[in-house]
Amino acid sequence: MHIQPRLPDHPDLWRARELATDPNRRLNSAKNHATGFDQLDELLFGGGWPAAGLMELLCDIHGVGELRLLASALTRLSRNEARWITWINPPFVPYAPALARAGIDVNKVLLIHPKSHREALWALEQALKTGASSAALAWLDESALTTTDIRRLQLAAVTGRTWTTLFRPASAADKASMAELRILVESEPAGRCDRLAFTILKRRGGWPTSRIALDIGHAPIRRERAAVGEQLAFWRHSHGRANAGGYRTAS
Amino acid sequence: MGQAAAGLPRDQRDRREQIASAFAQSTALWYGVHLPHLGLEIFERRYPASPNERDRPTVLMDGKEVSLLNAPAKDAGIAPGSTLATARSIAADLKHFNRDIDGEQRRLRLLAEAAYRYSPRVGIPAEDCLVLDAGASLKLFGGPEALAASLLALLQRLGHAARIAAARTPAASMVLARAGIPNVAADRSFDALRAAPLECAGAEIEARDIERLANMGIFQFGQLLDLPRDELGARFGVALQGYLARLAGDAPDPVRPIVPREKFSSSLHLIEPVPDKEALLFPMRRLVSELATWLSAKQLGVRSLTWRFEPLGGGNDGRDGCELTAKFADPRLDAKGILAVSKLALEGEEVPEEVMSIRLAVAAAEPVRPEQIGPADLFGAKQASEGLPMELVDLISARLGRDALQGLALSDDHRPEFAWTPRSPNAKRGTPPEGSFHPRPLWLFEPPRPIDINHFQCLSGPERIESGWWGETVARDYFIAVHRSGAQCWIYANRRSGAERRSEDRQNARGAWFLHGYFA
């Protein structure tokens, strides 16, 4: 039996000519978690965040929309899978009402607060390789993190089929990493909080990109305005119905 | 029976036929198991004799009298009922034990649990007998003879000589077993019962009454059952009357069934002391696999189990053993998972240097989810279930401690810091209330940080939150603002209202603005 004709069918194999912009390839292996942003999906291997693998989100300041970037995929995972969404060593409190507002089932959120870097690494590896997490978000001690650790985490993420996101500072961009996707996230100029800028530093099936602005839509203000608009529309509608029905208020 | 009954008065004949037909109609089949040497056998088990000691005469003393004796003692000529001095004078190398009634009862209980595999109705109505109703499981075990043989073999493996007899009532089955009538087919049990001597009633008929009946020429149950029962009751008391009614099946004889204990305890004594924790895993694995077998047979799981490690010398020389508890969020029954969590718990514990004995105990077992028992699918993974994988919670909490884990829950409160609560990951999950209508940040600061408002540019607001008069009063105006670094923040200013104004001024010396979260 010849192996050569069968080789191109192998899912783990990609060839340089199948670049990220080829729509057929994405359809073939659309196993990854769609990000909810078409602009981003088109750039990512498999049309989304790695369903089983490690990605790095490089980000120097909090509050530029780095979690909103992930929220859409997290929402879908929390609804479709009976597995944990594990947060390891989060820097602040993930605010449950906001998670619920984004549609994430807070019952599936598991926070792990390790006391040391060793414990954090161990807990993260367990969360990944046991397959008990559909997604894992981790904030590790950058000064103690080694390339070998990241390699282990990538393997564990593949074993347990977990979408793993490692949050690192922007300075980590210069270090080598085994993560299959690395994205640098920055804020757009002040005043535009419904946009952020990202740069893909490393991805499967494609070259790094330059800085790209992304409309992340879930801007807090826009949502509030839309909600007020909905409310007004509802009042107008019910008011109009009441008149159409011939009701009159007694004077 | 018909021929023998021909010469009897009519009422006696009627009574006999009535009992016989009741026996024939009943579907219950009670097996009486008599353990004549139980008292001595528990000591033989406790102190196993070396080969050259096996022929030594041994007796069991009940009070001042010899009550049980082994074969060599019998051969030497010792009779039950003699005193220890007499027995000693007959056999100088006599070994004797004092009767341990508690020990007998414990052993009997254990045997009853072993017999539980044949029937769910196993009872211990007397101190030397078990009864079990195997009427419903005869087919499963291949008929009455096969079942009796299997039960006998089981008891023999456990070190007990037993006599087994079957009858339609538990009382009758015990009489037959004590009489040593190897009757296992119930259809002839009534005739066999008639021939049994009255002494086989055990404690049910007083010795004084047996003597009085013997003086009247009544030695066998058949003679006693033929007599009019009311008159017997008038002369010998209602106890005898009631017993005969139960024996004949006229009165119900509720046997209280044993409930197998929901406990597991097993220990291993090592031949050589174990020097380190790694080597401990091998004996631990053996105990865990024993536990897993027990759990899967009962379809139960454990939430908590206790390990005990005893050092060389059993803690007599001042060195104490240590105890270790492994806990699980969900009841578990898989050996692999139980061992993994035990191993993690062991890592954080100080274990005696030279462990000689290990004990594993489970105080309570609980029912498990059906999918935990079901077979794994082709890839070794369990079928998708409703519940979240608690194995991860067990692993993490075994090493990092319970406090390292946290779940989230919503609570119905307008004050932002009270709108969520931490939750134990294995707590019961409720349906969450709707998220807030207003925008809320994904990161929350606890406690809020004082800020310099000059670094922020407000984008929207205010949203006024004023609540909590019953506890921590909150009166704030929230704004969404962008920090000059580009971070989108949730900031608030305390509203100065009424009585609080003065204290607030003191508290917020740096200004009334606080950062409460990031719109990450």
HADDOCK unambig.tbl for C-alpha pairs under 7 A between the chains (distance, minus, plus):
assign (segid A and resid 61 and name CA) (segid B and resid 487 and name CA) 6.76 0.50 0.50
assign (segid A and resid 62 and name CA) (segid B and resid 487 and name CA) 6.21 0.50 0.50
assign (segid A and resid 62 and name CA) (segid B and resid 518 and name CA) 6.83 0.50 0.50
assign (segid A and resid 62 and name CA) (segid B and resid 520 and name CA) 6.13 0.50 0.50
assign (segid A and resid 63 and name CA) (segid B and resid 487 and name CA) 4.50 0.50 0.50
assign (segid A and resid 63 and name CA) (segid B and resid 488 and name CA) 5.05 0.50 0.50
assign (segid A and resid 63 and name CA) (segid B and resid 489 and name CA) 6.74 0.50 0.50
assign (segid A and resid 63 and name CA) (segid B and resid 518 and name CA) 4.76 0.50 0.50
assign (segid A and resid 63 and name CA) (segid B and resid 519 and name CA) 4.94 0.50 0.50
assign (segid A and resid 63 and name CA) (segid B and resid 520 and name CA) 3.77 0.50 0.50
assign (segid A and resid 64 and name CA) (segid B and resid 486 and name CA) 6.69 0.50 0.50
assign (segid A and resid 64 and name CA) (segid B and resid 487 and name CA) 5.16 0.50 0.50
assign (segid A and resid 64 and name CA) (segid B and resid 488 and name CA) 6.17 0.50 0.50
assign (segid A and resid 64 and name CA) (segid B and resid 520 and name CA) 5.49 0.50 0.50
assign (segid A and resid 65 and name CA) (segid B and resid 519 and name CA) 6.34 0.50 0.50
assign (segid A and resid 65 and name CA) (segid B and resid 520 and name CA) 4.17 0.50 0.50
assign (segid A and resid 66 and name CA) (segid B and resid 520 and name CA) 5.34 0.50 0.50
assign (segid A and resid 67 and name CA) (segid B and resid 520 and name CA) 5.13 0.50 0.50
assign (segid A and resid 68 and name CA) (segid B and resid 520 and name CA) 6.23 0.50 0.50
assign (segid A and resid 82 and name CA) (segid B and resid 386 and name CA) 6.36 0.50 0.50
assign (segid A and resid 82 and name CA) (segid B and resid 387 and name CA) 6.53 0.50 0.50
assign (segid A and resid 82 and name CA) (segid B and resid 388 and name CA) 5.32 0.50 0.50
assign (segid A and resid 83 and name CA) (segid B and resid 388 and name CA) 5.40 0.50 0.50
assign (segid A and resid 83 and name CA) (segid B and resid 389 and name CA) 6.26 0.50 0.50
assign (segid A and resid 84 and name CA) (segid B and resid 388 and name CA) 6.72 0.50 0.50
assign (segid A and resid 92 and name CA) (segid B and resid 443 and name CA) 5.82 0.50 0.50
assign (segid A and resid 92 and name CA) (segid B and resid 444 and name CA) 6.11 0.50 0.50
assign (segid A and resid 92 and name CA) (segid B and resid 445 and name CA) 6.15 0.50 0.50
assign (segid A and resid 93 and name CA) (segid B and resid 443 and name CA) 5.60 0.50 0.50
assign (segid A and resid 93 and name CA) (segid B and resid 444 and name CA) 5.09 0.50 0.50
assign (segid A and resid 93 and name CA) (segid B and resid 445 and name CA) 6.50 0.50 0.50
assign (segid A and resid 94 and name CA) (segid B and resid 442 and name CA) 5.69 0.50 0.50
assign (segid A and resid 94 and name CA) (segid B and resid 443 and name CA) 4.94 0.50 0.50
assign (segid A and resid 94 and name CA) (segid B and resid 444 and name CA) 6.30 0.50 0.50
assign (segid A and resid 95 and name CA) (segid B and resid 441 and name CA) 6.85 0.50 0.50
assign (segid A and resid 95 and name CA) (segid B and resid 442 and name CA) 5.11 0.50 0.50
assign (segid A and resid 95 and name CA) (segid B and resid 443 and name CA) 5.51 0.50 0.50
assign (segid A and resid 95 and name CA) (segid B and resid 444 and name CA) 5.52 0.50 0.50
assign (segid A and resid 96 and name CA) (segid B and resid 408 and name CA) 6.34 0.50 0.50
assign (segid A and resid 96 and name CA) (segid B and resid 409 and name CA) 6.58 0.50 0.50
assign (segid A and resid 96 and name CA) (segid B and resid 410 and name CA) 6.08 0.50 0.50
assign (segid A and resid 96 and name CA) (segid B and resid 420 and name CA) 5.75 0.50 0.50
assign (segid A and resid 97 and name CA) (segid B and resid 410 and name CA) 6.36 0.50 0.50
assign (segid A and resid 97 and name CA) (segid B and resid 419 and name CA) 6.79 0.50 0.50
assign (segid A and resid 97 and name CA) (segid B and resid 420 and name CA) 6.77 0.50 0.50
assign (segid A and resid 97 and name CA) (segid B and resid 435 and name CA) 5.03 0.50 0.50
assign (segid A and resid 97 and name CA) (segid B and resid 436 and name CA) 6.18 0.50 0.50
assign (segid A and resid 98 and name CA) (segid B and resid 435 and name CA) 6.74 0.50 0.50
assign (segid A and resid 98 and name CA) (segid B and resid 440 and name CA) 5.07 0.50 0.50
assign (segid A and resid 98 and name CA) (segid B and resid 441 and name CA) 5.94 0.50 0.50
assign (segid A and resid 98 and name CA) (segid B and resid 442 and name CA) 5.39 0.50 0.50
assign (segid A and resid 99 and name CA) (segid B and resid 442 and name CA) 6.53 0.50 0.50
assign (segid A and resid 100 and name CA) (segid B and resid 435 and name CA) 5.10 0.50 0.50
assign (segid A and resid 101 and name CA) (segid B and resid 435 and name CA) 4.58 0.50 0.50
assign (segid A and resid 101 and name CA) (segid B and resid 436 and name CA) 6.44 0.50 0.50
assign (segid A and resid 106 and name CA) (segid B and resid 408 and name CA) 5.88 0.50 0.50
assign (segid A and resid 106 and name CA) (segid B and resid 409 and name CA) 6.45 0.50 0.50
assign (segid A and resid 107 and name CA) (segid B and resid 408 and name CA) 6.45 0.50 0.50
assign (segid A and resid 107 and name CA) (segid B and resid 409 and name CA) 6.81 0.50 0.50
assign (segid A and resid 107 and name CA) (segid B and resid 429 and name CA) 6.48 0.50 0.50
assign (segid A and resid 109 and name CA) (segid B and resid 407 and name CA) 5.97 0.50 0.50
assign (segid A and resid 109 and name CA) (segid B and resid 408 and name CA) 6.47 0.50 0.50
assign (segid A and resid 110 and name CA) (segid B and resid 406 and name CA) 5.94 0.50 0.50
assign (segid A and resid 110 and name CA) (segid B and resid 407 and name CA) 4.98 0.50 0.50
assign (segid A and resid 110 and name CA) (segid B and resid 425 and name CA) 6.88 0.50 0.50
assign (segid A and resid 111 and name CA) (segid B and resid 405 and name CA) 5.74 0.50 0.50
assign (segid A and resid 111 and name CA) (segid B and resid 406 and name CA) 4.92 0.50 0.50
assign (segid A and resid 111 and name CA) (segid B and resid 407 and name CA) 5.97 0.50 0.50
assign (segid A and resid 112 and name CA) (segid B and resid 404 and name CA) 5.54 0.50 0.50
assign (segid A and resid 112 and name CA) (segid B and resid 405 and name CA) 4.77 0.50 0.50
assign (segid A and resid 112 and name CA) (segid B and resid 406 and name CA) 6.39 0.50 0.50
assign (segid A and resid 113 and name CA) (segid B and resid 404 and name CA) 4.80 0.50 0.50
assign (segid A and resid 113 and name CA) (segid B and resid 405 and name CA) 6.39 0.50 0.50
assign (segid A and resid 114 and name CA) (segid B and resid 400 and name CA) 6.80 0.50 0.50
assign (segid A and resid 114 and name CA) (segid B and resid 404 and name CA) 6.03 0.50 0.50
assign (segid A and resid 123 and name CA) (segid B and resid 396 and name CA) 6.31 0.50 0.50
assign (segid A and resid 127 and name CA) (segid B and resid 392 and name CA) 6.44 0.50 0.50
assign (segid A and resid 132 and name CA) (segid B and resid 389 and name CA) 5.57 0.50 0.50
assign (segid A and resid 132 and name CA) (segid B and resid 392 and name CA) 6.24 0.50 0.50
assign (segid A and resid 187 and name CA) (segid B and resid 486 and name CA) 5.64 0.50 0.50
assign (segid A and resid 189 and name CA) (segid B and resid 486 and name CA) 6.78 0.50 0.50
assign (segid A and resid 190 and name CA) (segid B and resid 482 and name CA) 6.61 0.50 0.50
assign (segid A and resid 190 and name CA) (segid B and resid 484 and name CA) 6.97 0.50 0.50
assign (segid A and resid 190 and name CA) (segid B and resid 486 and name CA) 5.31 0.50 0.50
assign (segid A and resid 191 and name CA) (segid B and resid 482 and name CA) 6.84 0.50 0.50
assign (segid A and resid 193 and name CA) (segid B and resid 488 and name CA) 6.68 0.50 0.50
assign (segid A and resid 220 and name CA) (segid B and resid 439 and name CA) 5.38 0.50 0.50
assign (segid A and resid 221 and name CA) (segid B and resid 460 and name CA) 6.73 0.50 0.50
assign (segid A and resid 224 and name CA) (segid B and resid 438 and name CA) 6.48 0.50 0.50
assign (segid A and resid 224 and name CA) (segid B and resid 439 and name CA) 6.57 0.50 0.50
